[in-house]
């Protein structure tokens, strides 16, 4: 079995950073303060914009590439608009009227049968069918647009997008902003390695088996299901590597820490497992766009590209 990424869970957590603000608001965790919600959404939008700009700065796109990417992003916007076609909007208004009448009836103790409930059920089923049809059409369009995306970008640029981690402020010592996110991730892993080395030996011996089991269970649950034999193999690998890290002289650790991080997060295996994971989610009927789609087929990139093309002298524009 190929080496499995021990800290894969952290990698997926990094990819989800930036979504928490909006998700919390949508789930109702934010107090009922419209000004707060509005400010929070603007901050979230700015964070996304900055990550997109950092990515664009590192891709060194030509003017022709930017023009084509802008056209594709606008087509994606139109595809999403079709999810809310005039027919769907009309049906939604009818549903509001019907559901309001049903609410009044059942609130007053009327039985959930008769003309009003029957009409509500009919409209509900119609809306569901319409949403499914619109979603399928939009999904097919987005898949076609993503294929065209790969034709606009070079293979090297596509790989850069796949490797990119969202980031706010690129480190000053990095010329390539695309590596900013990866550097931040490595910094976080380095801190974890130092904490691992700092655990007193008696506490480590008392908890090492439990820690290893927890890591392997998370990998099996969140990334790729493992057989019992694979779990035992991965657990043994984790413990051997952890013991080695703890026993290394400080000088050797400082010299080898980056290599150790790569052992914990072998990039090729991460990509393989992520592909398996996303394919599995897609088979379950969940819409999961690729990284290319999430960066280049979203509405936020449209004004960014338009501004760059208008100025013509920004970083990354040749």
Backbone torsions as a table, in degrees:
resi	resn	phi	psi	omega
1	UNK	NA	134.5	179.3
2	UNK	-64.8	160.2	178.7
3	UNK	-61.6	132.8	177.2
4	UNK	-97.6	147.3	179.8
5	UNK	-75.2	117.1	-176.8
6	UNK	-69.0	-36.5	-175.1
7	UNK	-107.6	36.2	-179.3
8	UNK	-57.7	-34.8	-178.3
9	UNK	-57.4	-39.8	179.1
10	UNK	-64.8	-36.7	-178.4
11	UNK	-64.5	-44.5	179.2
12	UNK	-67.2	-32.7	176.5
13	UNK	-63.0	-39.2	179.2
14	UNK	-63.0	-40.6	-178.8
15	UNK	-66.1	-24.7	-178.9
16	UNK	-90.4	-4.1	178.9
17	UNK	-62.7	143.7	179.8
18	UNK	97.5	-21.0	177.6
19	UNK	-89.3	-16.5	-173.8
20	UNK	-63.4	-37.5	-176.5
21	UNK	-61.2	-52.2	-178.1
22	UNK	-67.8	-39.5	-178.2
23	UNK	-62.0	-41.0	-179.9
24	UNK	-62.0	-41.0	179.8
25	UNK	-65.1	-41.4	-178.5
26	UNK	-66.5	-31.9	-178.6
27	UNK	-83.3	-1.0	176.1
28	UNK	86.1	15.9	179.8
29	UNK	-77.8	-20.7	-178.3
30	UNK	-84.4	139.1	178.1
31	UNK	-56.4	157.6	-177.1
32	UNK	-73.0	60.0	-179.1
33	UNK	-119.1	105.5	-175.1
34	UNK	-62.8	-36.5	178.9
35	UNK	-64.9	-41.1	177.8
36	UNK	-63.3	-45.5	178.9
37	UNK	-59.5	-43.6	-178.9
38	UNK	-63.8	-44.9	179.1
39	UNK	-64.0	-42.0	-179.3
40	UNK	-62.4	-40.8	179.1
41	UNK	-67.1	-38.1	178.4
42	UNK	-64.8	-40.8	177.9
43	UNK	-63.4	-44.0	178.5
44	UNK	-61.2	-41.1	179.9
45	UNK	-64.8	-39.4	178.1
46	UNK	-64.9	-40.2	178.0
47	UNK	-60.5	-43.4	178.7
48	UNK	-64.7	-42.0	179.8
49	UNK	-60.2	-44.0	-177.7
50	UNK	-63.8	-41.2	178.0
51	UNK	-62.8	-42.2	179.1
52	UNK	-62.9	-42.6	180.0
53	UNK	-64.3	-42.1	177.1
54	UNK	-59.7	-40.3	178.5
55	UNK	-65.6	-46.9	-179.7
56	UNK	-61.1	-38.9	179.2
57	UNK	-60.6	-32.1	-177.5
58	UNK	-87.3	-12.0	-176.9
59	UNK	-87.2	-23.0	179.9
60	UNK	54.5	56.2	-178.4
61	UNK	-73.8	149.2	173.2
62	UNK	-82.1	165.0	177.4
63	UNK	-60.3	-40.5	180.0
64	UNK	-63.2	-40.9	177.5
65	UNK	-62.0	-44.4	179.9
66	UNK	-62.8	-39.5	179.2
67	UNK	-62.4	-43.8	179.5
68	UNK	-67.8	-39.8	178.9
69	UNK	-64.2	-38.0	178.5
70	UNK	-63.9	-42.3	179.3
71	UNK	-63.2	-40.9	179.1
72	UNK	-66.0	-40.7	178.8
73	UNK	-62.4	-37.8	179.0
74	UNK	-69.9	-36.8	175.3
75	UNK	-63.5	-39.0	178.2
76	UNK	-64.2	-38.0	178.0
77	UNK	-62.1	-43.5	179.2
78	UNK	-64.4	-36.6	178.6
79	UNK	-63.9	-40.1	178.1
80	UNK	-68.4	-33.2	177.7
81	UNK	-62.0	-32.8	-179.5
82	UNK	-67.1	-18.8	175.3
83	UNK	-62.0	-25.9	-178.1
84	UNK	-120.4	59.5	-178.7
85	UNK	-64.2	161.8	177.6
86	UNK	-54.5	-38.6	178.7
87	UNK	-63.5	-41.5	179.1
88	UNK	-66.1	-41.0	179.5
89	UNK	-62.6	-39.7	178.3
90	UNK	-64.4	-44.0	178.6
91	UNK	-63.5	-34.4	179.4
92	UNK	-65.7	-39.8	177.0
93	UNK	-64.8	-40.7	177.5
94	UNK	-63.0	-39.2	178.5
95	UNK	-64.0	-39.5	179.2
96	UNK	-60.9	-44.7	179.3
97	UNK	-64.5	-45.0	-178.3
98	UNK	-66.4	-44.2	-178.6
99	UNK	-68.6	-31.6	176.8
100	UNK	-65.1	-42.7	178.3
101	UNK	-64.3	-41.8	179.0
102	UNK	-64.1	-41.4	179.2
103	UNK	-59.6	-42.7	-179.4
104	UNK	-64.1	-40.1	-179.0
105	UNK	-65.4	-51.0	-175.5
106	UNK	-73.6	-25.2	175.3
107	UNK	-66.2	-31.5	179.5
108	UNK	-87.4	3.2	175.5
109	UNK	92.8	8.7	179.9
110	UNK	-72.0	149.0	179.6
111	UNK	-67.5	149.1	-177.6
112	UNK	-82.2	56.6	175.5
113	UNK	-152.9	162.7	-175.8
114	UNK	114.0	-169.6	-173.8
115	UNK	-63.6	-45.8	-177.1
116	UNK	-64.8	-50.1	177.1
117	UNK	-61.6	-38.7	179.8
118	UNK	-63.0	-41.6	178.8
119	UNK	-65.2	-39.3	179.5
120	UNK	-63.7	-42.7	179.0
121	UNK	-64.4	-40.2	-179.7
122	UNK	-62.7	-44.9	-179.2
123	UNK	-67.7	-38.8	178.5
124	UNK	-59.8	-46.4	-180.0
125	UNK	-65.5	-37.6	178.8
126	UNK	-64.4	-42.8	178.4
127	UNK	-62.6	-42.8	-179.6
128	UNK	-61.2	-45.7	180.0
129	UNK	-63.6	-40.7	-179.3
130	UNK	-66.1	-41.2	178.6
131	UNK	-61.5	-42.7	-179.3
132	UNK	-63.8	-42.2	179.4
133	UNK	-65.4	-45.4	-179.9
134	UNK	-64.0	-40.7	-179.8
135	UNK	-64.0	-43.2	-179.0
136	UNK	-63.1	-41.7	179.6
137	UNK	-64.8	-43.9	180.0
138	UNK	-65.3	-38.0	-179.2
139	UNK	-64.0	-42.4	178.5
140	UNK	-62.9	-40.8	178.5
141	UNK	-63.2	-44.0	-178.7
142	UNK	-64.6	-37.4	177.6
143	UNK	-63.9	-40.2	177.3
144	UNK	-65.0	-41.6	179.6
145	UNK	-64.6	-37.1	-179.8
146	UNK	-66.7	-37.3	175.8
147	UNK	-61.0	-41.7	178.5
148	UNK	-68.2	-30.4	176.6
149	UNK	-58.9	-45.1	-177.8
150	UNK	-66.3	-20.0	177.8
151	UNK	-83.8	-22.8	178.1
152	UNK	-80.1	-41.0	-178.2
153	UNK	-88.6	152.0	174.0
154	UNK	-75.7	159.4	177.0
155	UNK	-56.1	-36.0	179.2
156	UNK	-66.2	-39.4	178.9
157	UNK	-68.2	-38.7	176.9
158	UNK	-60.3	-42.0	179.9
159	UNK	-65.5	-37.7	177.8
160	UNK	-61.4	-42.5	179.3
161	UNK	-63.0	-42.3	-179.0
162	UNK	-65.1	-31.5	-178.1
163	UNK	-86.9	-15.2	-171.7
164	UNK	-68.7	137.9	174.4
165	UNK	-113.9	128.6	-179.2
166	UNK	-52.8	136.3	-178.2
167	UNK	-145.3	155.4	-178.6
168	UNK	-96.8	-55.0	-177.5
169	UNK	-124.1	112.6	178.1
170	UNK	-66.0	140.8	176.3
171	UNK	-58.3	142.9	-175.8
172	UNK	-64.5	-27.9	-175.5
173	UNK	-86.5	5.5	178.9
174	UNK	-107.6	122.0	178.1
175	UNK	-74.1	-30.1	-178.3
176	UNK	-99.8	106.9	-177.9
177	UNK	-60.0	-22.7	-179.4
178	UNK	-61.0	-28.4	-177.9
179	UNK	-84.0	-1.7	-176.9
180	UNK	-61.4	-46.1	-179.1
181	UNK	-63.3	-40.7	179.6
182	UNK	-65.1	-37.9	179.5
183	UNK	-64.1	-40.4	178.9
184	UNK	-63.8	-40.1	179.2
185	UNK	-64.0	-41.9	178.5
186	UNK	-64.2	-36.6	178.4
187	UNK	-62.1	-40.2	178.4
188	UNK	-66.5	-38.7	178.7
189	UNK	-68.0	-36.9	178.8
190	UNK	-61.5	-40.1	178.7
191	UNK	-64.0	-38.4	179.2
192	UNK	-66.0	-39.2	178.3
193	UNK	-64.0	-39.9	179.7
194	UNK	-66.4	-37.5	177.1
195	UNK	-66.1	-38.3	177.6
196	UNK	-60.2	-42.7	-179.0
197	UNK	-69.2	-24.8	-175.0
198	UNK	-86.5	-10.2	-179.3
199	UNK	-66.0	129.2	177.2
200	UNK	-56.7	145.5	-173.7
201	UNK	-59.4	-40.1	-178.4
202	UNK	-65.1	-39.1	178.6
203	UNK	-69.9	-37.3	178.5
204	UNK	-63.1	-45.1	180.0
205	UNK	-64.2	-32.9	-178.7
206	UNK	-74.2	-26.9	-171.8
207	UNK	-120.6	-2.6	-172.7
208	UNK	-60.7	-41.0	-179.5
209	UNK	-64.8	-42.7	-179.2
210	UNK	-66.1	-40.7	179.1
211	UNK	-63.2	-45.8	-179.8
212	UNK	-62.1	-43.3	-179.7
213	UNK	-63.1	-39.8	-179.7
214	UNK	-64.6	-42.1	178.6
215	UNK	-62.4	-47.1	-178.3
216	UNK	-65.1	-40.1	178.5
217	UNK	-62.0	-38.9	179.3
218	UNK	-66.5	-40.4	177.9
219	UNK	-61.7	-46.2	-177.9
220	UNK	-64.5	-34.9	-176.9
221	UNK	-81.2	-41.3	-169.6
222	UNK	-100.8	-20.0	-173.0
223	UNK	-117.4	-60.0	-176.5
224	UNK	-152.8	122.9	178.8
225	UNK	-59.0	133.6	-179.6
226	UNK	-112.9	146.6	172.1
227	UNK	-73.9	167.5	178.9
228	UNK	-61.9	-37.2	178.6
229	UNK	-65.2	-40.9	178.7
230	UNK	-66.1	-37.7	178.1
231	UNK	-62.2	-43.9	179.9
232	UNK	-65.3	-39.8	178.7
233	UNK	-64.0	-43.9	-178.4
234	UNK	-70.0	-36.8	177.9
235	UNK	-62.5	-42.8	179.5
236	UNK	-64.5	-40.1	179.1
237	UNK	-63.8	-43.3	-179.9
238	UNK	-61.4	-46.7	-178.0
239	UNK	-65.1	-40.0	179.3
240	UNK	-64.3	-42.0	179.7
241	UNK	-68.9	-41.5	179.5
242	UNK	-63.0	-43.7	178.2
243	UNK	-62.6	-39.8	179.1
244	UNK	-63.9	-42.8	179.5
245	UNK	-63.3	-40.9	-177.5
246	UNK	-67.1	-33.2	-173.8
247	UNK	-90.7	-7.0	-176.5
248	UNK	-68.2	138.5	171.4
249	UNK	-59.6	152.3	-175.9
250	UNK	-57.4	-41.7	-178.9
251	UNK	-62.4	-45.3	179.8
252	UNK	-64.2	-38.9	179.9
253	UNK	-61.9	-46.1	-179.4
254	UNK	-61.5	-35.7	-178.4
255	UNK	-76.5	-29.9	-172.2
256	UNK	-109.2	2.4	-172.0
257	UNK	-59.7	-39.0	179.5
258	UNK	-66.0	-39.0	177.2
259	UNK	-65.6	-38.5	178.5
260	UNK	-63.4	-39.4	178.4
261	UNK	-62.8	-41.5	178.2
262	UNK	-63.6	-33.3	176.5
263	UNK	-67.5	-36.6	178.4
264	UNK	-72.9	-32.7	-178.8
265	UNK	-128.0	70.5	177.2
266	UNK	-65.0	112.2	-169.6
267	UNK	-60.0	-40.6	-178.6
268	UNK	-61.0	-40.3	-178.4
269	UNK	-72.1	-34.7	177.6
270	UNK	-60.0	-47.5	-178.8
271	UNK	-61.3	-40.9	179.7
272	UNK	-62.1	-46.3	-178.4
273	UNK	-68.8	-38.7	178.2
274	UNK	-62.9	-39.4	178.7
275	UNK	-63.0	-42.9	177.8
276	UNK	-62.4	-42.8	-177.4
277	UNK	-64.7	-46.2	-178.0
278	UNK	-68.0	-35.9	177.5
279	UNK	-64.1	-40.1	178.8
280	UNK	-64.1	-42.7	178.7
281	UNK	-64.6	-38.2	-179.9
282	UNK	-64.3	-39.0	179.1
283	UNK	-65.3	-23.4	178.7
284	UNK	-82.5	1.3	177.1
285	UNK	93.3	7.8	-179.8
286	UNK	-91.7	132.8	-179.9
287	UNK	-77.6	114.0	179.7
288	UNK	-130.8	99.8	179.0
289	UNK	-71.6	155.6	178.0
290	UNK	-73.6	173.6	177.6
291	UNK	-63.2	-36.5	176.8
292	UNK	-58.4	-46.0	179.9
293	UNK	-64.0	-44.3	-175.6
294	UNK	-63.9	-32.3	-179.2
295	UNK	-88.3	-40.9	-169.1
296	UNK	-106.6	-11.2	179.5
297	UNK	-113.5	26.0	177.0
298	UNK	-108.5	158.6	-174.9
299	UNK	-66.3	-27.2	-175.5
300	UNK	-66.3	-26.0	-177.2
301	UNK	-78.1	-17.9	-176.8
302	UNK	-61.7	-55.7	179.3
303	UNK	-65.2	-29.2	179.5
304	UNK	-66.3	-46.5	179.0
305	UNK	-67.5	-39.6	179.3
306	UNK	-61.1	-42.5	179.1
307	UNK	-64.3	-42.3	-179.1
308	UNK	-65.3	-42.4	-179.9
309	UNK	-66.9	-33.8	179.7
310	UNK	-70.0	-39.2	-178.6
311	UNK	-78.3	-48.2	174.6
312	UNK	74.9	4.9	-177.1
313	UNK	-134.1	22.6	-178.5
314	UNK	-87.6	165.5	178.5
315	UNK	-60.1	139.0	176.1
316	UNK	88.3	-4.7	179.3
317	UNK	-106.4	117.2	-177.6
318	UNK	-99.1	NA	NA
